[in-house]
Amino acid sequence: MNAFAAYHPTVLLTYFLSVLVVSMFALHPVLQAAALLGGLVFCALLQSRRRTAADLAFYLPLFLLIAVTNPLFSHNGVTPLFFLNGNPVTLEALLYGVQIALMLVGVLFWCKCYSKVMTTDKFLYLFGRVIPKLALVLSMALRFLPLFLRRAREVRRAQKTLGLLAAKSRVDRIRGEMRVFLAVISWSLEHAMALSSAMKARGYGLKGRTQFSLFRFTPGDGVLLGVSLALFGLTLAGMATGATRFAYYPRLTAPPASPLGLLALCAFAVLCALPAILEGKEWLTWSFCKSKI
């Protein structure tokens, strides 16, 4: 599915920044839960079920680790649940740890979605003329880890085929992995130098250099940009006025129910669900067209 990724890069960057800003700075548990659920669903739509299951197998223990660790080191709060080595483990510290875990895992999911949707050509289209050198460095840095892991898998498979990783000794396995690591590091440095030389030979970053692009801002892009900014603005209004303020220390303090607070929570939930809504609309349209064939 790539209905959402087909929108203009400006719209996509604005959307991701809107979601990430609220996800990183809001303390309300409903906002954090909406961000986590929206990121998880969107990530599941962008990749295979096996990859999603592998991500959950990694993020779930991370979530539990963060949620349990905070009350062990922070003893603030007025509601002790039990005492551990003479230190109170409070309800407020436990819930605050859950909130931190929600925020971290949600942001990680959205960052992964960003890396899959905002490809290098989109990033260079947005910033190649304004900050060409920094844009090139950032695009290479964002692509470094996926390329590094892919190349490591290729080298590891080649080493196994040659029988160089078949040793059962732990020392031999470590040596084999070191050979893989050194080979990938050498390839990465060579690739970076070759890419920079190629971009320089093509005149990248020179004044007056034209740039070809297939991206065109359409009325649909304008509608999505307007909807995203409106929902983001409603969420910010609720945060700025304290309608979504939520305190954990010294005791749990929720804001009084208000129309603006409810509107802000619903707006952010819809904002996080926009990619899934658009992908679902595309799937229904495609299914309807196939049924008419």
C-alpha positions as CSV (number, residue, x, y, z in Angstrom):
1,M,0.0,0.0,0.0
2,N,1.4,3.4,-1.0
3,A,-1.6,5.7,-1.1
4,F,-0.3,7.9,1.6
5,A,3.3,7.9,0.4
6,A,2.1,9.2,-3.0
7,Y,1.3,12.6,-1.6
8,H,3.6,15.6,-2.0
9,P,6.8,15.6,0.1
10,T,5.8,18.9,1.7
11,V,2.5,17.5,2.9
12,L,4.2,14.3,4.2
13,L,6.9,16.2,6.1
14,T,4.3,18.5,7.6
15,Y,2.2,15.6,8.7
16,F,5.1,13.7,10.3
17,L,6.3,16.8,12.1
18,S,2.8,17.4,13.5
19,V,2.4,13.9,14.9
20,L,5.9,13.8,16.3
21,V,5.7,17.2,18.0
22,V,2.6,16.2,19.9
23,S,3.8,12.7,20.6
24,M,7.1,13.9,22.2
25,F,5.7,16.8,24.3
26,A,2.2,15.8,25.3
27,L,1.7,14.0,28.7
28,H,-1.9,13.0,28.4
29,P,-2.2,9.2,28.2
30,V,-5.0,9.4,25.6
31,L,-2.7,11.4,23.2
32,Q,0.1,8.9,23.8
33,A,-2.1,5.9,23.2
34,A,-3.5,7.4,20.0
35,A,0.1,8.1,18.8
36,L,1.2,4.5,19.6
37,L,-1.8,2.9,18.0
38,G,-1.7,5.1,14.9
39,G,2.0,4.4,14.4
40,L,1.6,0.7,14.9
41,V,-1.3,0.4,12.4
42,F,0.5,2.6,9.8
43,C,3.7,0.6,10.2
44,A,1.8,-2.6,9.8
45,L,0.3,-1.3,6.5
46,L,3.7,-0.4,5.2
47,Q,5.5,-3.7,5.7
48,S,4.8,-7.5,5.9
49,R,3.2,-9.2,8.8
50,R,6.4,-11.0,9.6
51,R,8.3,-7.8,9.9
52,T,5.5,-6.3,12.1
53,A,5.6,-9.3,14.4
54,A,9.4,-9.0,14.7
55,D,9.0,-5.3,15.6
56,L,6.4,-6.1,18.2
57,A,8.7,-8.8,19.6
58,F,11.4,-6.1,20.1
59,Y,9.2,-3.2,21.2
60,L,7.1,-5.1,23.7
61,P,10.0,-6.1,26.0
62,L,11.3,-2.5,25.6
63,F,8.0,-1.1,26.7
64,L,7.8,-3.4,29.8
65,L,11.4,-2.6,30.7
66,I,10.9,1.1,30.7
67,A,7.6,0.9,32.5
68,V,9.0,-1.2,35.3
69,T,12.4,0.6,35.6
70,N,11.0,4.0,36.3
71,P,9.3,3.2,39.7
72,L,12.4,1.4,40.8
73,F,14.5,4.5,40.5
74,S,12.0,7.3,41.0
75,H,10.1,7.2,44.3
76,N,8.0,10.3,43.9
77,G,4.3,10.1,44.5
78,V,1.9,9.8,47.4
79,T,0.4,6.4,46.7
80,P,2.8,3.6,47.7
81,L,2.0,0.2,46.3
82,F,4.7,-1.7,48.2
83,F,8.2,-1.2,49.6
84,L,11.4,-2.6,48.0
85,N,14.6,-2.4,50.1
86,G,12.9,0.2,52.2
87,N,12.0,2.4,49.2
88,P,8.4,2.9,48.2
89,V,7.2,1.9,44.7
90,T,4.4,4.4,44.0
91,L,1.5,4.2,41.7
92,E,2.4,7.6,40.2
93,A,5.9,6.5,39.3
94,L,4.6,3.3,37.7
95,L,2.0,5.2,35.6
96,Y,4.6,7.8,34.6
97,G,6.9,4.9,33.5
98,V,4.0,3.6,31.4
99,Q,3.6,7.1,29.9
100,I,7.3,7.3,29.0
101,A,7.2,3.8,27.4
102,L,4.1,4.8,25.4
103,M,5.8,8.0,24.2
104,L,9.1,6.2,23.3
105,V,7.6,3.3,21.5
106,G,5.1,5.5,19.7
107,V,7.8,7.8,18.5
108,L,9.9,4.9,17.3
109,F,7.0,3.5,15.3
110,W,6.4,6.9,13.7
111,C,10.1,7.4,12.9
112,K,10.1,4.0,11.2
113,C,7.1,5.0,9.1
114,Y,8.9,8.3,8.3
115,S,12.0,6.4,7.0
116,K,9.8,4.2,4.7
117,V,7.6,7.1,3.4
118,M,10.1,10.0,3.2
119,T,12.6,8.5,0.7
120,T,15.9,10.1,-0.2
121,D,14.5,11.7,-3.4
122,K,11.7,13.4,-1.4
123,F,14.2,14.7,1.2
124,L,16.5,16.1,-1.4
125,Y,13.6,17.7,-3.3
126,L,12.6,19.6,-0.1
127,F,16.0,20.7,1.1
128,G,18.4,20.2,-1.9
129,R,18.1,23.8,-3.0
130,V,18.1,25.4,0.4
131,I,20.8,23.5,2.2
132,P,22.3,21.2,-0.5
133,K,25.3,19.9,1.4
134,L,23.5,19.4,4.7
135,A,20.6,17.7,2.9
136,L,22.9,15.3,1.2
137,V,24.7,14.4,4.5
138,L,21.4,14.0,6.3
139,S,19.9,11.8,3.5
140,M,23.0,9.6,3.6
141,A,22.9,9.4,7.4
142,L,19.2,8.4,7.4
143,R,19.9,5.7,4.8
144,F,23.1,4.4,6.4
145,L,21.6,2.0,9.0
146,P,19.2,0.2,6.6
147,L,21.9,-0.1,3.9
148,F,24.4,-1.2,6.6
149,L,22.1,-4.0,7.8
150,R,21.2,-5.1,4.3
151,R,24.9,-5.3,3.3
152,A,25.8,-7.1,6.5
153,R,23.2,-9.8,5.7
154,E,24.6,-10.2,2.2
155,V,28.2,-10.5,3.5
156,R,27.1,-12.9,6.2
157,R,25.3,-15.2,3.7
158,A,28.4,-15.1,1.4
159,Q,30.6,-16.1,4.4
160,K,28.3,-18.9,5.3
161,T,28.3,-20.2,1.7
162,L,32.2,-20.2,1.8
163,G,32.1,-22.1,5.1
164,L,33.8,-19.3,7.0
165,L,31.0,-19.1,9.6
166,A,30.5,-22.8,10.2
167,A,32.8,-23.0,13.2
168,K,31.2,-24.0,16.5
169,S,33.8,-22.4,18.7
170,R,32.6,-19.1,20.2
171,V,36.0,-17.5,19.4
172,D,35.8,-18.5,15.8
173,R,32.2,-17.1,15.5
174,I,33.4,-13.8,17.0
175,R,36.2,-13.7,14.5
176,G,33.7,-14.4,11.7
177,E,31.4,-11.7,12.8
178,M,34.4,-9.3,13.0
179,R,35.3,-10.1,9.4
180,V,31.7,-9.3,8.4
181,F,31.7,-6.1,10.3
182,L,35.1,-4.9,8.8
183,A,33.9,-5.8,5.3
184,V,30.7,-3.8,5.7
185,I,32.6,-0.8,7.2
186,S,35.0,-0.8,4.3
187,W,32.1,-1.0,1.8
188,S,30.2,1.8,3.6
189,L,33.2,4.2,3.5
190,E,33.9,3.4,-0.1
191,H,30.2,3.9,-1.0
192,A,30.1,7.2,0.8
193,M,33.2,8.5,-1.1
194,A,31.9,7.2,-4.5
195,L,28.5,8.9,-3.9
196,S,30.0,12.2,-2.9
197,S,32.3,12.2,-5.9
198,A,29.4,11.3,-8.2
199,M,27.2,14.1,-6.9
200,K,30.1,16.6,-7.2
201,A,30.8,15.5,-10.8
202,R,27.1,16.1,-11.6
203,G,27.3,19.7,-10.3
204,Y,25.2,19.0,-7.2
205,G,24.9,22.2,-5.0
206,L,26.2,24.6,-7.7
207,K,24.3,27.9,-8.1
208,G,21.9,27.9,-11.0
209,R,21.8,24.1,-11.3
210,T,18.3,22.9,-12.3
211,Q,16.6,20.0,-10.7
212,F,14.2,17.6,-12.3
213,S,11.4,16.2,-10.1
214,L,8.1,14.3,-10.7
215,F,6.5,15.8,-7.6
216,R,3.6,18.1,-8.3
217,F,1.3,19.8,-5.8
218,T,-2.2,18.8,-6.5
219,P,-5.6,19.8,-5.1
220,G,-5.6,16.5,-3.1
221,D,-2.3,17.5,-1.5
222,G,-3.8,20.8,-0.5
223,V,-6.8,19.1,1.1
224,L,-4.7,16.7,3.1
225,L,-2.3,19.6,4.1
226,G,-5.3,21.7,5.3
227,V,-6.9,18.9,7.2
228,S,-3.5,18.0,8.9
229,L,-2.8,21.6,9.9
230,A,-6.4,22.0,11.2
231,L,-6.2,18.9,13.3
232,F,-2.7,19.8,14.5
233,G,-3.9,23.3,15.4
234,L,-6.8,22.0,17.5
235,T,-4.5,19.7,19.4
236,L,-2.0,22.5,20.0
237,A,-4.9,24.8,21.2
238,G,-5.9,22.1,23.8
239,M,-2.3,21.8,24.9
240,A,-1.7,25.5,25.1
241,T,-4.8,26.2,27.2
242,G,-4.2,23.4,29.6
243,A,-7.2,21.4,28.5
244,T,-5.1,18.3,27.9
245,R,-2.6,18.9,30.8
246,F,-2.0,15.8,32.8
247,A,0.2,15.6,35.9
248,Y,1.7,12.5,37.5
249,Y,3.5,14.0,40.5
250,P,3.0,14.3,43.4
251,R,-0.4,12.8,42.6
252,L,-2.4,12.0,39.5
253,T,-4.1,15.2,38.3
254,A,-6.3,15.1,35.2
255,P,-7.7,18.3,33.7
256,P,-11.5,19.0,34.1
257,A,-13.6,17.8,31.3
258,S,-14.1,20.6,28.7
259,P,-15.3,20.8,25.1
260,L,-11.9,22.0,24.0
261,G,-10.1,19.2,25.7
262,L,-12.4,16.6,24.2
263,L,-12.0,18.2,20.8
264,A,-8.2,18.2,21.0
265,L,-8.1,14.5,22.0
266,C,-10.4,13.6,19.1
267,A,-8.5,15.8,16.6
268,F,-5.2,14.1,17.4
269,A,-6.7,10.7,17.3
270,V,-8.0,11.5,13.8
271,L,-4.7,13.0,12.8
272,C,-2.9,9.7,13.8
273,A,-5.5,7.7,11.9
274,L,-5.3,9.6,8.6
275,P,-2.8,7.3,6.9
276,A,-4.8,4.2,7.8
277,I,-8.0,6.0,6.6
278,L,-6.4,6.9,3.3
279,E,-5.0,3.4,2.8
280,G,-8.3,1.9,3.7
281,K,-10.1,4.1,1.2
282,E,-7.6,3.1,-1.5
283,W,-8.1,-0.6,-0.7
284,L,-11.9,-0.3,-0.9
285,T,-11.7,1.6,-4.2
286,W,-9.4,-1.0,-5.6
287,S,-11.6,-3.9,-4.4
288,F,-14.6,-2.2,-5.9
289,C,-12.9,-1.7,-9.3
290,K,-11.8,-5.4,-9.3
291,S,-15.3,-6.5,-8.6
292,K,-16.5,-4.7,-11.7
293,I,-14.1,-6.4,-14.0
